[in-house]
Amino acid sequence: MTPHNPLTLFTSQLLAVHLQSGNRYFVRQSYERGLTNTQHFTSTNPSHQSTTTPKAAFLISEYADLSRAKIHIAALEHEAQAYLYDAEDPEHLRRLKIAAGQPEGYDIYAPLLAMRQWKPPDLLKAKIKSYIESRLKWKPRGSDDIGAELFLHFGELFITLKFGHDHAKVKLLEIEKH
């Protein structure tokens, strides 16, 4: 199964909104799910889509508070591409603007869902159902509602599964591999 990538691209407009909202600190990390996209935008023409695989994909998360950004960067201690930007540093701001321009060969994402309300695609729904039955031992019937909400924690995608009073937080990758 191709890893599900529900995140939106990091753009110049999004960077401007983050800066206007008081977000000064940005954490960059590798984002392997972004490598599986079959379409990405080129820096020379944002409306033109290319079908080549990017050289690398990154996720850039924004923070108004330095301490929260430092907690995130500390969680990435083994991540070679991790970097903490301070937008008040002119060189850092210049590099953030380059990233927001989607440089050729790279796909840069923001920790925002590309859709308003996330719904798992059919293949992922089947994996969730199988995971629930075999790993969690929940026994939903056809009409039972299983809640599935996607969230990010330090750049890692998780799903919160809900069935009645039961809740489970599971890495999306674990479900995809199931």
HELIX and SHEET records of a PDB file:
HELIX    1   1 SER A   12  GLN A   20  1                                   9    
HELIX    2   2 GLU A   32  THR A   36  5                                   5    
HELIX    3   3 LEU A   66  ALA A   75  1                                  10    
HELIX    4   4 PRO A   90  ALA A  100  1                                  11    
HELIX    5   5 ASP A  122  TYR A  131  1                                  10    
HELIX    6   6 ILE A  132  LEU A  136  3                                   5    
HELIX    7   7 LEU A  172  LYS A  177  1                                   6    
SHEET    1   A 5 LEU A   7  LEU A   9  0                                        
SHEET    2   A 5 TYR A 106  LEU A 113 -1                                        
SHEET    3   A 5 ALA A  56  TYR A  63  1                                        
SHEET    4   A 5 TYR A  25  SER A  30 -1                                        
SHEET    5   A 5 TYR A  83  ASP A  86 -1                                        
SHEET    1   B 2 HIS A  40  PHE A  41  0                                        
SHEET    2   B 2 GLN A  49  SER A  50 -1                                        
SHEET    1   C 3 GLY A 147  HIS A 153  0                                        
SHEET    2   C 3 GLU A 156  PHE A 163 -1                                        
SHEET    3   C 3 ASP A 166  LYS A 171 -1                                        
END                                                                             
